[in-house]
């Protein structure tokens, strides 16, 4: 969810998903038995609400997870070069990165589950600076930094909306990650 550190992923999305209703309708039409077609209107109206609820996650934490996964960070996982128990600082300059998550919408009609819909959310960020604290092969904190970010929600290859103009994301103070974001 959104907090003092910036925005939730849902905050980076538009108020309306232009293509969600038709995408849900196509999905329901493919279901055997026709039960989903009977409740299509209710399903369509709840789909956006449910997706927003699932995406009320911290955008900055997704960015930090992308930092942890970046190949440039992999050396910090080597305990021979970076001794255990010693916190190190990594300063990042201007850079771009992206992260993806896959929310799943499970539709249930009259107690019957339809096949789940797996979406893809692509979050991209253009950052000016950040300071990472790394301990025992994990990012344990990030200090002041800022940049901008956008998010696009897709179902299969269909973008459900046009991207919004980039939103400013700010980390005003030191942010810790418990127990740390493991660097592979």
BAZA-908370 format. One record per residue: x negated, y, z negated of N, C-alpha, C, O in turn; residue number from 1; residue in three letters. Coordinates in nm, 3 decimals, m for minus. Each point is the difference from the previous one (the first is absolute). Example, Ala and Ser with C-alpha at 12.3 -4.5 7.8 and 13.67 -1.06 7.14 Angstrom:
# residues 2
n_east  n_north  n_up  ca_east  ca_north  ca_up  c_east  c_north  c_up  o_east  o_north  o_up  k  r
m1.319  m0.569  m0.780  0.089  0.119  0.000  m0.090  0.120  0.000  m0.104  m0.002  m0.066  1  ALA;
0.139  0.107  0.138  m0.082  0.119  m0.006  0.077  0.109  m0.073  m0.051  0.111  m0.017  2  SER;
This chain:
# residues 184
n_east  n_north  n_up  ca_east  ca_north  ca_up  c_east  c_north  c_up  o_east  o_north  o_up  k  r
m0.083  m0.118  0.000  0.083  0.118  0.000  m0.087  0.124  0.000  m0.118  m0.006  m0.033  1  UNK;
0.176  0.117  0.069  m0.075  0.125  0.003  m0.039  0.038  m0.141  0.073  m0.028  m0.095  2  UNK;
m0.186  0.092  0.082  m0.046  0.043  m0.131  m0.081  0.127  0.015  0.006  0.065  0.104  3  UNK;
m0.081  m0.028  m0.206  m0.079  0.122  0.004  m0.112  m0.006  0.104  m0.064  0.102  0.027  4  UNK;
0.040  m0.217  0.031  m0.112  m0.017  0.091  0.036  0.025  0.145  m0.089  m0.002  0.085  5  UNK;
0.214  0.027  m0.052  0.034  0.024  0.138  0.139  m0.044  0.035  0.097  0.051  m0.056  6  UNK;
m0.085  m0.145  0.147  0.130  m0.037  0.054  0.018  m0.150  0.000  m0.096  m0.077  0.003  7  UNK;
0.223  0.037  m0.005  0.028  m0.140  0.025  m0.001  m0.019  0.151  0.013  0.097  0.075  8  UNK;
m0.027  m0.219  m0.030  0.004  m0.028  0.143  0.135  0.043  0.055  0.006  0.055  0.110  9  UNK;
0.103  m0.078  m0.183  0.133  0.040  0.046  0.009  0.150  0.024  0.074  0.044  0.088  10  UNK;
m0.149  0.036  m0.164  0.000  0.146  0.018  m0.060  0.041  0.134  0.026  0.110  0.048  11  UNK;
m0.106  m0.196  0.012  m0.065  0.032  0.128  0.086  m0.039  0.120  m0.037  0.023  0.115  12  UNK;
0.154  m0.082  m0.143  0.089  m0.046  0.106  0.115  0.099  0.018  0.033  0.075  m0.092  13  UNK;
0.029  m0.074  0.212  0.112  0.092  0.022  0.124  m0.041  m0.080  0.007  m0.112  m0.051  14  UNK;
0.089  0.203  0.042  0.123  m0.029  m0.072  0.088  m0.101  0.070  0.085  m0.063  m0.063  15  UNK;
m0.105  0.045  0.193  0.083  m0.092  0.079  m0.090  m0.079  0.095  m0.088  0.057  0.065  16  UNK;
0.111  m0.188  m0.057  m0.073  m0.085  0.094  0.086  m0.014  0.125  0.100  m0.071  0.000  17  UNK;
m0.139  0.138  0.107  0.080  0.007  0.123  0.040  m0.136  0.055  0.112  m0.016  0.048  18  UNK;
m0.201  m0.079  m0.054  0.025  m0.128  0.067  0.030  m0.115  m0.096  0.007  m0.115  0.043  19  UNK;
0.011  0.143  m0.172  0.021  m0.108  m0.096  0.135  m0.069  0.020  0.006  m0.123  m0.002  20  UNK;
0.102  0.198  0.021  0.133  m0.060  0.014  0.004  m0.097  0.117  0.052  m0.111  m0.013  21  UNK;
m0.105  0.152  0.128  0.003  m0.090  0.116  m0.093  m0.120  m0.019  0.030  m0.109  0.048  22  UNK;
m0.141  0.128  m0.117  m0.093  m0.110  m0.026  0.065  m0.103  m0.093  m0.012  m0.120  0.023  23  UNK;
0.081  0.167  m0.126  0.071  m0.090  m0.091  0.111  m0.072  0.076  0.019  m0.120  m0.018  24  UNK;
0.055  0.193  0.103  0.108  m0.062  0.077  m0.054  m0.112  0.089  0.060  m0.107  0.006  25  UNK;
m0.170  0.131  0.062  m0.060  m0.103  0.085  m0.042  m0.122  m0.082  0.019  m0.114  0.042  26  UNK;
m0.075  0.139  m0.159  m0.042  m0.110  m0.088  0.121  m0.083  m0.044  m0.003  m0.123  0.004  27  UNK;
0.109  0.191  m0.046  0.120  m0.068  m0.049  0.067  m0.078  0.113  0.052  m0.109  m0.023  28  UNK;
m0.052  0.164  0.144  0.060  m0.068  0.115  m0.067  m0.135  0.028  0.064  m0.091  0.052  29  UNK;
m0.191  0.079  m0.085  m0.073  m0.124  0.026  0.025  m0.107  m0.106  m0.041  m0.115  0.016  30  UNK;
0.108  0.152  m0.125  0.026  m0.094  m0.108  0.113  m0.095  0.039  0.100  0.043  0.058  31  UNK;
m0.114  m0.171  m0.090  0.108  m0.094  0.029  0.120  0.022  m0.094  m0.018  0.047  m0.112  32  UNK;
0.138  m0.081  0.158  0.118  0.003  m0.085  0.081  0.127  0.006  0.118  m0.003  m0.035  33  UNK;
m0.174  0.113  0.078  0.076  0.123  0.015  0.035  0.073  m0.128  0.062  0.106  0.006  34  UNK;
m0.098  m0.159  m0.121  0.035  0.064  m0.127  m0.061  0.139  m0.012  0.063  0.092  m0.050  35  UNK;
m0.186  m0.078  0.096  m0.066  0.129  m0.008  0.070  0.107  0.082  0.001  0.116  m0.039  36  UNK;
0.059  m0.155  0.154  0.070  0.097  0.084  0.119  0.061  m0.073  0.032  0.117  0.019  37  UNK;
0.035  m0.197  m0.102  0.117  0.047  m0.075  m0.039  0.113  m0.094  0.076  0.096  m0.016  38  UNK;
m0.192  m0.105  m0.044  m0.044  0.099  m0.098  m0.105  0.096  0.055  m0.072  0.064  m0.076  39  UNK;
0.063  m0.054  0.209  m0.107  0.078  0.060  m0.005  0.145  m0.049  m0.108  0.051  m0.030  40  UNK;
0.222  0.016  0.022  0.001  0.139  m0.043  m0.060  0.017  m0.139  m0.079  0.092  m0.023  41  UNK;
0.117  m0.178  m0.070  m0.054  0.008  m0.136  m0.149  m0.031  m0.002  m0.076  0.063  m0.072  42  UNK;
0.035  m0.160  0.152  m0.141  m0.036  0.007  m0.082  0.118  0.052  m0.104  0.033  m0.056  43  UNK;
0.151  0.029  0.162  m0.072  0.112  0.059  m0.011  0.117  m0.097  m0.106  0.063  m0.009  44  UNK;
0.212  m0.034  m0.064  m0.006  0.114  m0.092  m0.092  m0.025  m0.118  m0.056  0.095  m0.055  45  UNK;
0.041  m0.219  0.014  m0.086  m0.031  m0.115  m0.145  m0.023  0.039  m0.088  0.010  m0.086  46  UNK;
0.061  m0.040  0.211  m0.136  m0.037  0.042  m0.100  0.112  m0.028  m0.106  m0.025  m0.057  47  UNK;
0.138  0.148  0.096  m0.093  0.112  m0.022  m0.022  0.023  m0.149  m0.113  0.023  m0.043  48  UNK;
0.219  m0.030  m0.035  m0.011  0.019  m0.145  m0.092  m0.106  m0.062  m0.084  0.032  m0.084  49  UNK;
0.100  m0.155  0.125  m0.082  m0.108  m0.054  m0.147  0.017  0.041  m0.089  m0.021  m0.081  50  UNK;
0.065  0.058  0.206  m0.138  0.020  0.046  m0.066  0.114  m0.076  m0.116  m0.010  m0.040  51  UNK;
0.189  0.119  0.019  m0.057  0.112  m0.076  m0.037  m0.043  m0.142  m0.103  0.040  m0.053  52  UNK;
0.187  m0.121  m0.008  m0.029  m0.049  m0.135  m0.129  m0.082  m0.004  m0.080  0.016  m0.091  53  UNK;
0.062  m0.101  0.190  m0.121  m0.084  0.006  m0.123  0.086  0.026  m0.110  m0.034  m0.046  54  UNK;
0.126  0.143  0.119  m0.113  0.085  0.038  m0.025  0.114  m0.097  m0.078  0.091  0.031  55  UNK;
0.141  m0.093  m0.147  m0.025  0.102  m0.103  m0.127  m0.039  m0.077  m0.001  m0.009  m0.123  56  UNK;
m0.105  m0.012  0.200  m0.130  m0.038  m0.057  m0.098  0.115  0.021  0.019  0.083  0.089  57  UNK;
m0.120  m0.079  m0.169  m0.098  0.108  0.000  m0.085  m0.002  0.128  m0.075  m0.095  0.025  58  UNK;
0.088  0.200  0.055  m0.077  0.010  0.124  m0.149  0.004  m0.030  m0.080  m0.058  0.074  59  UNK;
0.040  0.126  m0.182  m0.142  0.010  m0.030  m0.060  m0.136  m0.036  m0.115  m0.028  0.034  60  UNK;
0.191  m0.056  m0.102  m0.053  m0.133  m0.032  m0.022  m0.082  0.127  m0.096  m0.076  0.008  61  UNK;
0.184  0.091  0.091  m0.022  m0.069  0.127  m0.127  0.050  0.068  m0.075  m0.079  0.059  62  UNK;
0.051  0.209  m0.067  m0.123  0.057  0.056  m0.122  m0.058  m0.071  m0.098  m0.037  0.064  63  UNK;
0.105  0.030  m0.197  m0.112  m0.055  m0.077  m0.024  m0.147  0.034  m0.115  m0.044  0.006  64  UNK;
0.221  m0.031  0.017  m0.016  m0.141  0.041  m0.067  m0.008  0.137  m0.079  m0.091  0.026  65  UNK;
0.111  0.186  0.063  m0.067  0.002  0.130  m0.147  0.033  m0.016  m0.084  m0.057  0.071  66  UNK;
0.049  0.148  m0.163  m0.141  0.026  m0.028  m0.070  m0.128  m0.044  m0.108  m0.033  0.048  67  UNK;
0.171  m0.039  m0.141  m0.061  m0.122  m0.053  m0.023  m0.102  0.112  m0.098  m0.075  m0.004  68  UNK;
0.186  0.072  0.102  m0.013  m0.098  0.109  m0.097  0.043  0.110  m0.041  m0.082  0.081  69  UNK;
0.003  0.209  m0.078  m0.087  0.051  0.107  m0.136  m0.070  m0.002  m0.059  m0.020  m0.107  70  UNK;
0.012  m0.016  0.223  m0.126  m0.075  0.008  m0.118  0.080  m0.057  m0.098  m0.058  m0.047  71  UNK;
0.107  0.193  0.053  m0.106  0.083  m0.055  m0.013  m0.015  m0.151  m0.104  0.034  m0.057  72  UNK;
0.206  m0.084  m0.009  m0.002  m0.017  m0.145  m0.048  m0.139  m0.042  m0.031  m0.022  m0.117  73  UNK;
0.024  m0.072  0.209  m0.032  m0.139  m0.033  m0.129  m0.017  m0.078  m0.010  m0.090  m0.083  74  UNK;
m0.088  0.175  0.107  m0.128  m0.011  m0.071  0.016  0.015  m0.151  m0.081  m0.053  m0.075  75  UNK;
0.183  0.125  0.031  0.022  0.019  m0.144  0.044  m0.128  m0.070  m0.001  m0.007  m0.122  76  UNK;
0.040  m0.094  0.199  0.038  m0.128  m0.059  m0.121  m0.090  m0.026  0.013  m0.104  m0.063  77  UNK;
m0.131  0.145  0.112  m0.123  m0.078  m0.017  m0.061  0.031  m0.137  m0.055  0.108  m0.021  78  UNK;
0.065  m0.204  m0.071  m0.049  0.023  m0.137  m0.153  0.009  m0.006  m0.053  0.053  m0.098  79  UNK;
m0.018  m0.103  0.199  m0.145  0.013  0.000  m0.041  0.146  0.023  m0.098  0.047  m0.057  80  UNK;
0.172  0.024  0.141  m0.030  0.139  0.030  0.067  0.097  m0.096  m0.048  0.112  m0.022  81  UNK;
0.158  m0.155  m0.035  0.081  0.086  m0.088  0.027  m0.077  m0.130  0.099  m0.073  m0.009  82  UNK;
m0.186  0.088  m0.089  0.007  m0.080  m0.123  0.134  0.010  m0.073  0.063  0.106  m0.004  83  UNK;
m0.021  m0.217  m0.052  0.124  m0.006  m0.077  m0.009  0.093  m0.121  m0.106  0.018  m0.059  84  UNK;
0.221  0.040  0.025  0.008  0.085  m0.117  m0.042  0.144  0.023  0.009  0.082  m0.092  85  UNK;
m0.054  m0.049  0.213  m0.044  0.137  0.029  0.098  0.066  0.098  0.020  m0.049  0.111  86  UNK;
0.038  0.160  m0.153  0.092  0.074  0.087  m0.081  0.088  0.095  m0.089  0.073  m0.042  87  UNK;
0.122  m0.082  0.170  m0.066  0.080  0.102  0.101  0.092  0.065  0.120  m0.028  0.001  88  UNK;
m0.168  0.138  0.054  0.086  0.097  0.066  m0.029  0.001  0.149  m0.116  0.005  0.042  89  UNK;
0.222  m0.008  0.036  m0.010  0.008  0.145  0.078  0.123  0.045  0.120  0.010  m0.026  90  UNK;
m0.188  0.084  0.093  0.064  0.121  0.048  0.038  m0.018  0.146  m0.082  m0.042  0.082  91  UNK;
0.206  0.072  m0.050  0.049  m0.014  0.136  0.025  0.137  0.060  0.060  0.087  m0.065  92  UNK;
m0.105  m0.067  0.186  0.028  0.124  0.072  0.123  m0.019  0.087  0.079  m0.091  m0.020  93  UNK;
m0.064  0.178  0.117  0.116  m0.005  0.088  0.006  m0.133  0.073  m0.099  m0.044  0.058  94  UNK;
0.216  m0.021  m0.062  0.017  m0.129  0.066  0.148  m0.031  0.019  0.087  0.064  m0.060  95  UNK;
m0.061  m0.161  0.145  0.136  m0.049  0.024  0.005  m0.146  m0.037  m0.099  m0.072  0.012  96  UNK;
0.215  0.029  m0.055  0.019  m0.143  m0.025  0.148  m0.032  0.011  0.084  0.090  0.002  97  UNK;
m0.055  m0.218  0.007  0.140  m0.042  0.009  0.020  m0.125  m0.084  m0.093  m0.075  m0.029  98  UNK;
0.218  0.056  m0.009  0.038  m0.116  m0.079  0.138  m0.045  0.048  0.080  0.081  0.046  99  UNK;
m0.054  m0.207  m0.058  0.131  m0.053  0.039  0.057  m0.086  m0.111  m0.072  m0.071  m0.070  100  UNK;
0.203  0.078  0.055  0.072  m0.088  m0.091  0.119  m0.055  0.077  0.041  0.055  0.102  101  UNK;
0.013  m0.164  m0.153  0.107  m0.070  0.071  0.120  m0.023  m0.091  0.015  m0.109  m0.057  102  UNK;
0.072  0.211  0.042  0.120  m0.021  m0.080  0.093  m0.099  0.071  0.008  m0.003  0.122  103  UNK;
0.062  m0.075  m0.200  0.094  m0.098  0.054  0.139  0.034  m0.049  0.022  0.021  m0.120  104  UNK;
0.073  m0.017  0.212  0.139  0.025  m0.032  0.072  m0.134  0.005  0.008  m0.063  0.106  105  UNK;
0.044  0.019  m0.220  0.075  m0.125  m0.007  0.148  0.036  m0.007  0.045  0.059  m0.098  106  UNK;
0.029  m0.093  0.200  0.143  0.031  0.009  0.079  m0.121  m0.049  m0.022  m0.113  0.045  107  UNK;
0.114  0.138  m0.138  0.088  m0.104  m0.050  0.144  0.045  0.021  0.038  0.109  m0.042  108  UNK;
0.042  m0.194  0.106  0.141  0.030  0.027  0.083  m0.114  m0.060  m0.017  m0.116  0.035  109  UNK;
0.107  0.152  m0.126  0.089  m0.098  m0.064  m0.079  m0.118  m0.055  0.041  m0.115  0.014  110  UNK;
m0.153  0.143  m0.076  m0.083  m0.104  m0.061  m0.090  m0.075  0.096  m0.078  m0.085  m0.042  111  UNK;
0.087  0.115  0.172  m0.083  m0.068  0.099  m0.113  0.092  0.043  0.023  0.114  0.038  112  UNK;
m0.146  m0.165  m0.045  m0.116  0.078  0.041  m0.020  m0.012  0.150  m0.004  m0.109  0.057  113  UNK;
m0.008  0.225  0.007  m0.038  0.003  0.140  m0.152  m0.008  0.005  m0.066  0.016  m0.102  114  UNK;
0.010  m0.039  0.218  m0.145  m0.006  0.009  m0.058  0.136  m0.036  0.056  0.103  0.037  115  UNK;
m0.169  m0.101  m0.108  m0.057  0.128  m0.043  m0.054  0.081  0.117  m0.040  m0.055  0.103  116  UNK;
0.042  0.187  m0.120  m0.058  0.092  0.099  m0.131  0.051  m0.057  0.000  0.064  m0.106  117  UNK;
m0.111  m0.090  0.174  m0.132  0.044  m0.045  m0.038  0.124  0.078  m0.012  m0.003  0.123  118  UNK;
m0.007  0.113  m0.194  m0.036  0.128  0.059  m0.150  0.023  m0.017  m0.066  m0.069  m0.077  119  UNK;
0.015  0.165  0.151  m0.139  0.042  m0.016  0.001  0.150  m0.025  0.059  0.077  0.075  120  UNK;
m0.125  m0.037  m0.182  m0.017  0.140  m0.029  m0.147  0.033  0.019  m0.086  m0.060  m0.064  121  UNK;
0.057  0.154  0.153  m0.137  0.043  0.024  m0.019  0.137  m0.063  0.068  0.096  0.035  122  UNK;
m0.161  m0.088  m0.128  m0.033  0.125  m0.068  m0.137  0.043  0.052  m0.095  m0.078  m0.005  123  UNK;
0.085  0.200  0.053  m0.130  0.051  0.042  m0.030  0.126  m0.078  0.089  0.080  m0.030  124  UNK;
m0.216  m0.063  m0.002  m0.042  0.115  m0.078  m0.125  0.062  0.061  m0.088  m0.070  0.050  125  UNK;
0.083  0.202  m0.054  m0.117  0.075  0.040  m0.043  0.074  m0.126  0.068  0.092  m0.046  126  UNK;
m0.181  m0.132  m0.009  m0.043  0.051  m0.130  m0.122  0.091  0.016  m0.086  m0.023  0.085  127  UNK;
0.082  0.125  m0.169  m0.114  0.093  0.006  m0.111  m0.043  m0.095  m0.118  0.014  0.032  128  UNK;
0.156  m0.066  m0.148  m0.103  m0.040  m0.096  0.062  m0.089  m0.107  0.121  0.000  m0.021  129  UNK;
m0.207  m0.075  m0.045  0.041  m0.081  m0.115  m0.126  m0.048  m0.071  m0.108  m0.007  0.059  130  UNK;
0.124  m0.027  m0.184  m0.109  m0.055  m0.082  0.051  m0.129  m0.062  0.100  0.001  m0.072  131  UNK;
m0.168  m0.112  0.100  0.042  m0.130  m0.052  m0.096  m0.047  m0.107  m0.121  0.014  0.012  132  UNK;
0.177  m0.071  m0.119  m0.081  m0.065  m0.103  0.014  m0.150  0.020  0.111  m0.052  0.009  133  UNK;
m0.225  m0.016  m0.001  m0.001  m0.143  0.031  m0.072  m0.074  m0.112  m0.111  0.036  m0.040  134  UNK;
0.175  m0.141  m0.011  m0.054  m0.081  m0.108  0.022  m0.146  0.033  0.113  m0.042  0.027  135  UNK;
m0.219  m0.036  m0.029  0.007  m0.145  0.021  0.079  m0.039  0.125  0.084  m0.091  m0.004  136  UNK;
m0.112  0.161  0.114  0.062  m0.035  0.128  0.145  0.040  0.013  0.074  m0.058  0.080  137  UNK;
m0.030  0.159  m0.157  0.138  0.047  0.009  0.004  0.151  m0.015  m0.076  0.059  m0.077  138  UNK;
0.167  0.004  0.151  0.024  0.143  m0.018  0.085  0.015  m0.125  0.112  m0.051  m0.006  139  UNK;
m0.166  0.119  m0.094  0.071  0.015  m0.127  0.058  0.140  m0.018  0.085  0.021  m0.087  140  UNK;
m0.130  0.075  0.168  0.054  0.136  m0.011  m0.031  0.077  0.127  m0.092  m0.033  0.075  141  UNK;
0.171  0.138  m0.053  m0.024  0.096  0.107  0.021  0.138  m0.059  0.090  0.022  m0.080  142  UNK;
m0.174  0.071  0.120  0.007  0.136  m0.053  0.050  0.094  0.108  0.024  m0.042  0.113  143  UNK;
m0.009  0.170  m0.148  0.066  0.093  0.091  m0.040  m0.014  0.145  m0.117  m0.013  0.036  144  UNK;
0.220  0.017  0.045  m0.015  m0.007  0.144  0.132  0.041  0.062  0.100  0.014  m0.070  145  UNK;
m0.100  0.007  0.200  0.125  0.035  0.064  m0.006  m0.032  0.148  m0.106  m0.031  0.055  146  UNK;
0.221  0.039  0.007  0.011  m0.026  0.141  0.146  0.000  0.040  0.083  0.063  m0.065  147  UNK;
m0.052  m0.134  0.172  0.138  m0.007  0.045  0.030  m0.143  0.044  m0.091  m0.079  0.026  148  UNK;
0.219  0.049  m0.019  0.037  m0.135  0.036  0.133  m0.007  0.071  0.087  0.085  m0.020  149  UNK;
m0.071  m0.188  0.102  0.126  m0.027  0.068  0.031  m0.148  m0.014  m0.089  m0.082  m0.025  150  UNK;
0.216  0.050  0.042  0.042  m0.139  m0.007  0.098  m0.028  0.113  0.082  0.086  0.035  151  UNK;
m0.089  m0.205  0.023  0.092  m0.042  0.105  0.051  m0.139  m0.038  m0.078  m0.091  m0.028  152  UNK;
0.210  0.076  0.028  0.063  m0.129  m0.030  0.040  m0.065  0.131  0.065  0.061  0.085  153  UNK;
m0.104  m0.188  m0.069  0.028  m0.073  0.124  0.067  m0.133  m0.033  m0.019  m0.057  m0.108  154  UNK;
0.098  0.009  0.202  0.051  m0.137  m0.003  m0.046  m0.063  0.129  0.035  0.044  0.110  155  UNK;
m0.115  m0.148  m0.124  m0.070  m0.058  0.115  m0.078  0.111  0.069  m0.085  0.062  m0.063  156  UNK;
0.110  m0.035  0.190  m0.073  0.105  0.072  0.078  0.131  0.009  m0.043  0.093  0.069  157  UNK;
0.156  m0.085  m0.138  0.087  0.116  0.012  m0.023  0.097  m0.116  0.022  m0.036  m0.116  158  UNK;
m0.067  0.158  0.147  m0.011  0.103  m0.103  0.141  0.048  m0.031  0.075  0.036  0.091  159  UNK;
m0.037  m0.036  m0.217  0.136  0.035  m0.039  0.023  0.150  m0.011  0.113  0.043  m0.025  160  UNK;
m0.217  0.037  0.044  0.012  0.146  m0.006  m0.125  0.061  0.062  m0.102  m0.067  0.018  161  UNK;
0.113  0.194  0.013  m0.118  0.075  0.043  m0.077  0.040  m0.125  0.061  0.031  m0.102  162  UNK;
m0.193  m0.032  0.107  m0.077  0.040  m0.118  0.030  0.146  m0.038  0.016  0.085  0.087  163  UNK;
m0.010  m0.060  m0.216  0.017  0.137  m0.048  m0.135  0.071  0.007  m0.104  m0.066  0.003  164  UNK;
0.105  0.198  m0.001  m0.128  0.071  m0.011  m0.072  m0.045  m0.127  0.063  m0.030  m0.101  165  UNK;
m0.191  0.025  0.108  m0.081  m0.050  m0.110  0.028  0.074  m0.130  0.012  0.123  0.000  166  UNK;
m0.002  m0.195  m0.110  0.026  0.058  m0.131  m0.130  0.006  m0.080  m0.079  m0.095  0.001  167  UNK;
0.056  0.206  m0.069  m0.119  0.016  m0.081  0.006  m0.092  m0.122  0.101  m0.005  m0.070  168  UNK;
m0.210  m0.068  0.046  m0.011  m0.087  m0.116  m0.116  0.052  m0.084  m0.108  0.029  0.052  169  UNK;
0.130  m0.017  m0.182  m0.101  0.058  m0.087  m0.020  m0.087  m0.123  0.096  m0.049  m0.060  170  UNK;
m0.221  0.031  0.025  m0.035  m0.068  m0.124  m0.058  0.107  m0.092  m0.119  0.031  0.009  171  UNK;
0.201  0.026  m0.099  m0.044  0.114  m0.078  m0.092  m0.033  m0.116  m0.066  0.089  m0.054  172  UNK;
0.059  m0.215  0.014  m0.082  m0.038  m0.115  m0.051  m0.142  0.020  0.035  m0.066  0.098  173  UNK;
m0.115  0.020  m0.188  m0.053  m0.135  0.007  0.115  m0.101  m0.011  0.085  0.010  m0.089  174  UNK;
m0.083  m0.105  0.178  0.102  m0.104  0.003  m0.068  m0.134  m0.024  m0.095  m0.035  0.070  175  UNK;
0.142  m0.040  m0.167  m0.058  m0.131  m0.028  0.087  m0.110  0.060  0.120  0.017  0.018  176  UNK;
m0.184  m0.130  0.011  0.069  m0.117  0.053  m0.032  m0.117  m0.094  m0.115  m0.041  m0.012  177  UNK;
0.217  m0.010  m0.053  m0.017  m0.113  m0.092  0.047  m0.126  0.066  0.112  0.000  0.051  178  UNK;
m0.184  m0.107  m0.047  m0.134  m0.022  m0.052  m0.109  0.041  0.099  m0.118  m0.029  m0.023  179  UNK;
0.155  0.095  0.130  m0.095  0.038  0.103  0.044  m0.061  0.132  0.064  m0.105  0.002  180  UNK;
m0.097  0.171  0.107  0.034  m0.050  0.135  m0.123  m0.072  0.055  m0.099  0.063  0.037  181  UNK;
0.106  m0.193  m0.032  m0.112  m0.085  0.037  m0.048  0.029  0.140  0.080  0.009  0.094  182  UNK;
m0.212  0.005  m0.078  m0.063  0.017  0.130  m0.041  m0.141  0.046  m0.070  m0.070  m0.072  183  UNK;
0.115  0.030  0.191  m0.031  m0.138  0.044  m0.148  m0.022  0.031  m0.040  m0.110  0.039  184  UNK;
